Amino acid sequence: MGVSLMVGSGIFSTPASILRLVGSPAMTLILWGLGAIISYGGATAFIELGLMYRKNGGTMRFLAHGFPRPKIMLGYLFAWVMIMCIRPGAIAANGPVIGKYWLYAAGASHTDGWQARGVGFGCITFVTAINILSAKWSLRLINLLTVVKIVVLLIIVVSGIVAAAGGIKIEHNDNWSRGFSGTSKDAHSYASALTKVFWAYDGFTNLVYSLGELRKPERNLPWSIGGSVVIVGFLYIMANVAFFFVVPLDVAINSDEILAAEFTYRVFGHNVGRIALPVFIGLSVLGAICAQTYGVSRLLDSANEVGFVPYGNRICGNNKKLGTPVYSLVIMYGLTMIYLLAPPPGKVFDLLVDFVQWSTWLFY
């Protein structure tokens, strides 16, 4: 479960941006390893806090208990930053990534701009509608797409190993033999790159938001969070080794969020690598949106339990007829659309990732 919560859009959408910032694949790999180590340290803190406060709410409850004065202000601020900025911003960032992969699979000459946002708009609308109409089908969709994204990541890792061993014929490059040649010396670039690395690892915190529903947390929580960081860290590092073993440096730097599609095209050819796998990578990112959207109701309900939500009795809770948190989902959908459609033309993904991550790390 922890692995499925962690593997989202980050590993498919950020490696090219990180490479562009730091300049060399070798330094990129070091940052992914450093991100795993730091995330594991954060995981141990969340495990300890989770075993102390075994209720839904996660970071909001931890801050409220850790800093009770002035009147649980930090918990209150985090709840509203999460509801108004972090969660809808993250969903909005993932939307255009789906568009880029599906437009790439469709053979579009341009995968950026409003076309990608349009696909994202449709996907977010679809996911919100499913969550409003049926909680049961929402969970089924999450479970299905969880399998898809883990299988896709394993295909990338295994095919990269096979290609490195000579089992798949590819065009060789000097990405790894060049060492640290071309590595950036700009501190700001490393800060921005680590922001994107932490975006990919950040999912380990999701489990504590529904901690009250976890059975035998003293046994399952350490394995679910700590073990997941170790497994995902290994998979992320191996995926980056595979990407840069196959994709030439100049292509990788300019591929933006579709580096994984460039990889599959070179390894599997046109039909599988150019069309089929990019579609499934887009579905993997859709899975991240499904999980984030489904978790919104728990977040708002937890905030309402401690009196953080005005008119919470009307907004929070499930609709009697549908059995789903309709008002919460509609509010979150509206906020997500603002973040998706309001930014001017350009690299909206990088803008939203930085916005979400800086807001998150203020509280970490």
C-alpha positions in Angstrom: 0.0 0.0 0.0 2.8 2.4 0.9 4.5 1.8 -2.4 1.3 2.5 -4.4 0.8 5.8 -2.5 4.4 6.9 -3.2 4.6 6.0 -6.9 2.8 8.9 -8.7 3.7 11.2 -11.5 7.1 12.3 -10.1 9.3 9.6 -11.5 7.8 10.0 -15.0 7.7 13.8 -15.1 10.7 15.2 -13.2 14.0 13.5 -14.3 14.5 15.6 -17.3 14.0 18.9 -15.4 16.4 17.7 -12.7 19.0 16.8 -15.3 18.6 20.2 -17.0 19.2 21.9 -13.6 22.3 20.0 -12.5 23.9 19.3 -15.8 25.0 15.6 -15.6 23.3 12.2 -15.1 25.9 11.3 -12.4 24.9 14.3 -10.3 21.2 13.5 -11.0 21.7 10.0 -9.6 23.3 11.4 -6.4 20.4 13.8 -5.8 17.9 10.9 -6.2 19.9 8.9 -3.6 20.1 11.9 -1.3 16.3 12.4 -1.7 15.8 8.7 -0.6 18.0 9.2 2.5 16.3 12.4 3.6 12.9 10.9 2.9 13.7 7.9 5.0 14.6 10.3 7.8 11.3 12.0 7.4 9.6 8.6 7.3 11.0 7.6 10.7 9.6 10.8 12.2 6.2 10.2 10.7 6.2 6.6 12.0 7.0 7.8 15.5 4.4 10.6 15.4 1.8 8.2 13.8 2.2 5.7 16.6 1.7 8.5 19.2 -1.4 10.0 17.6 -3.4 7.2 15.9 -6.1 9.3 14.3 -6.9 10.6 10.8 -5.4 13.9 9.9 -1.6 13.3 9.6 0.5 16.4 9.7 -2.3 18.6 10.8 -2.8 16.6 14.0 1.0 16.3 14.6 1.5 20.1 14.4 -1.6 20.7 16.6 -0.2 18.4 19.3 3.4 19.5 19.0 2.7 23.2 19.0 -0.5 23.7 21.0 0.1 27.5 21.5 -1.0 29.9 20.3 -4.2 27.7 20.2 -3.0 25.1 17.7 -2.3 27.8 15.1 0.3 25.7 13.1 -2.2 22.9 12.7 -4.8 25.3 11.6 -2.5 27.0 9.1 -1.3 23.7 7.7 -4.9 22.4 7.2 -5.8 25.5 5.2 -2.6 25.6 3.2 -3.2 21.9 2.3 -6.8 22.4 1.4 -6.4 25.7 -0.5 -2.9 25.3 -2.1 -1.1 22.0 -1.7 -3.7 19.4 -2.7 -5.5 21.2 -5.6 -2.1 22.5 -6.8 -0.7 18.9 -6.9 -3.8 17.6 -8.8 -3.5 20.5 -11.3 0.2 19.9 -11.9 -0.5 16.3 -12.8 -3.3 17.0 -15.3 -1.1 18.4 -18.1 1.4 15.6 -17.6 -1.3 13.1 -18.7 -2.0 15.4 -21.7 1.6 15.4 -22.7 2.0 11.6 -22.7 -1.3 11.0 -24.5 -0.6 13.7 -27.1 2.8 12.1 -27.6 1.1 8.7 -28.1 -1.3 10.3 -30.6 1.7 11.7 -32.7 1.0 15.3 -32.0 3.8 17.7 -33.0 3.3 19.8 -29.9 2.6 18.3 -26.6 2.8 21.4 -24.5 0.4 24.4 -23.9 -3.3 24.5 -23.8 -3.8 21.1 -25.5 -2.2 19.3 -22.6 -4.1 21.4 -20.1 -7.3 20.5 -22.0 -6.6 16.8 -21.6 -5.9 17.4 -17.9 -9.1 19.3 -17.5 -11.1 16.3 -18.9 -9.2 13.8 -16.7 -9.7 15.8 -13.5 -13.4 16.3 -14.3 -13.8 12.6 -15.0 -12.1 11.6 -11.7 -14.1 14.1 -9.7 -17.4 12.8 -11.3 -16.5 9.2 -10.4 -15.7 10.2 -6.8 -19.0 12.1 -6.5 -21.1 9.2 -8.0 -19.6 6.2 -6.3 -17.0 5.7 -3.6 -16.8 2.0 -4.4 -16.0 2.6 -8.1 -13.5 5.3 -7.1 -11.6 2.7 -5.0 -11.8 0.2 -7.8 -10.3 2.7 -10.2 -7.5 3.6 -7.7 -6.7 -0.1 -7.3 -6.6 -0.8 -11.0 -4.4 2.2 -11.8 -2.1 1.4 -8.9 -1.4 -1.9 -10.6 -0.8 -0.1 -13.9 1.7 2.4 -12.5 3.7 -0.2 -10.6 3.9 -2.5 -13.7 4.9 0.4 -15.9 7.7 1.4 -13.5 8.9 -2.2 -13.3 8.9 -2.5 -17.1 11.2 0.6 -17.3 13.6 -0.7 -14.7 13.8 -4.3 -16.1 14.1 -3.2 -19.7 16.8 -0.8 -18.8 18.8 -3.6 -17.1 18.3 -5.8 -20.1 19.4 -3.0 -22.5 22.5 -2.3 -20.3 23.3 -6.1 -20.5 23.1 -6.0 -24.3 19.8 -7.9 -24.6 18.2 -5.0 -26.4 19.8 -3.2 -29.3 20.0 0.6 -28.7 22.0 3.5 -29.8 24.9 3.9 -27.3 25.7 7.2 -25.7 28.3 8.6 -23.3 25.9 9.7 -20.6 27.6 7.6 -17.9 31.1 7.5 -19.2 31.3 11.3 -19.1 31.1 11.3 -15.3 30.5 14.7 -13.8 31.4 16.7 -16.9 29.1 19.6 -17.4 27.8 19.5 -13.8 26.3 22.8 -12.6 27.9 24.8 -9.8 24.9 27.0 -9.1 23.4 26.4 -5.6 20.0 27.6 -6.7 19.8 24.9 -9.4 20.5 22.3 -6.8 17.7 23.7 -4.5 15.2 23.6 -7.4 16.3 20.1 -8.4 15.9 18.8 -4.9 12.4 20.3 -4.8 11.5 18.1 -7.7 13.1 15.0 -6.2 11.1 15.5 -3.0 8.0 15.9 -5.1 8.5 12.3 -6.4 9.1 10.9 -2.9 6.5 12.9 -1.0 3.8 10.2 -1.2 5.0 8.4 1.9 3.1 11.0 4.1 -0.2 10.1 2.5 -0.7 7.0 4.7 -0.9 9.0 8.0 -3.9 11.0 6.8 -6.0 7.8 7.1 -4.1 6.4 10.1 -7.2 5.8 12.1 -8.3 3.1 9.6 -4.9 1.2 9.6 -5.0 -2.1 11.4 -2.3 -2.9 13.9 -0.3 0.3 13.3 2.5 -0.7 15.7 3.3 -3.5 13.3 2.1 -2.2 9.9 3.1 1.5 10.0 6.9 1.0 10.1 6.8 -1.5 7.2 4.3 0.5 5.2 6.2 3.8 5.4 9.8 3.0 6.0 9.9 -0.1 3.8 8.1 1.8 1.0 10.7 4.5 1.0 13.5 1.9 0.6 11.7 0.0 -2.2 10.7 3.1 -4.1 14.1 4.8 -3.6 15.7 1.7 -5.3 13.2 1.7 -8.1 13.6 5.4 -8.7 17.4 5.2 -8.9 17.2 2.2 -11.2 14.7 4.0 -13.4 17.0 7.0 -13.8 19.9 4.7 -14.6 17.7 3.2 -17.3 16.5 6.6 -18.7 20.0 7.9 -19.2 21.5 4.7 -20.4 19.1 4.8 -23.3 18.2 8.4 -24.1 21.0 10.7 -25.4 21.8 13.7 -23.2 20.6 16.4 -25.5 17.3 14.6 -26.1 16.8 14.0 -22.3 17.4 17.6 -21.4 14.8 18.9 -23.9 12.2 16.2 -23.3 10.6 18.0 -20.3 7.9 15.7 -18.7 7.9 13.0 -21.4 11.4 11.5 -20.9 9.8 8.2 -20.0 8.1 8.2 -23.4 11.4 8.9 -25.2 12.9 5.9 -23.3 10.1 3.5 -24.2 10.2 4.6 -27.9 13.9 3.8 -28.2 13.6 0.5 -26.3 10.3 -1.0 -27.6 9.8 0.8 -31.0 6.9 2.6 -32.5 3.8 0.6 -31.7 4.6 -0.4 -28.1 7.1 2.3 -27.2 5.6 5.3 -29.0 1.9 4.6 -28.6 1.0 1.9 -26.0 3.4 2.5 -23.1 3.0 6.4 -23.1 -0.8 5.8 -22.8 -0.2 3.6 -19.8 2.2 6.1 -18.3 -0.6 8.7 -18.6 -2.9 6.2 -16.9 -0.3 5.9 -14.1 -0.4 9.7 -13.6 -4.2 9.5 -13.7 -3.9 7.0 -10.8 -2.1 9.7 -8.7 -4.9 12.1 -9.4 -7.5 9.5 -8.3 -5.7 8.9 -5.0 -5.3 12.6 -4.3 -8.9 13.4 -5.1 -10.2 10.5 -3.0 -8.1 11.7 0.0 -9.6 15.2 0.0 -12.8 14.1 1.9 -10.7 12.7 4.8 -8.6 15.8 5.0 -11.6 18.1 5.2 -13.4 15.8 7.6 -10.4 15.8 9.9 -10.1 19.5 9.8 -13.8 19.8 10.5 -13.5 17.5 13.6 -11.3 20.1 15.3 -13.4 23.1 14.2 -11.2 24.4 11.4 -13.8 24.5 8.6 -16.5 27.2 8.7 -20.0 25.7 8.1 -18.3 22.4 8.3 -21.5 20.5 9.1 -22.9 21.5 5.7 -19.7 21.1 3.7 -18.1 18.0 5.2 -19.5 14.5 5.5 -21.2 12.3 2.9 -24.3 13.0 0.9 -27.2 10.9 2.1 -28.2 9.8 -1.3 -24.8 9.1 -3.0 -22.8 8.3 0.1 -19.9 10.5 -1.1 -18.6 14.0 0.1 -20.2 15.9 -2.8 -19.6 19.4 -1.5 -16.0 18.8 -0.5 -15.3 17.3 -3.9 -17.0 20.2 -5.8 -15.0 22.8 -3.8 -11.7 21.0 -4.4 -12.6 20.7 -8.1 -13.1 24.5 -8.3 -9.8 25.2 -6.6 -8.0 22.8 -8.9 -9.4 24.4 -12.0 -8.1 27.8 -10.9 -4.6 26.4 -10.6 -4.9 24.5 -13.9 -6.3 27.3 -16.0 -5.1 30.5 -14.4 -1.3 30.3 -15.1 -0.2 32.0 -18.3 1.1 29.9 -21.2 4.4 28.2 -20.5 5.8 25.5 -18.3 2.9 25.2 -15.9 4.1 21.9 -14.4 7.4 23.4 -13.1 5.5 26.4 -11.7 2.9 24.3 -9.8 5.5 21.8 -8.5 7.6 24.6 -7.0 4.4 26.2 -5.6 3.2 23.0 -4.0 6.6 21.9 -2.7 7.6 25.2 -1.1 4.2 25.4 0.6 4.7 21.8 1.9 8.2 22.2 3.2 7.3 25.3 5.2 5.7 22.8 7.6 8.1 19.9 7.3 
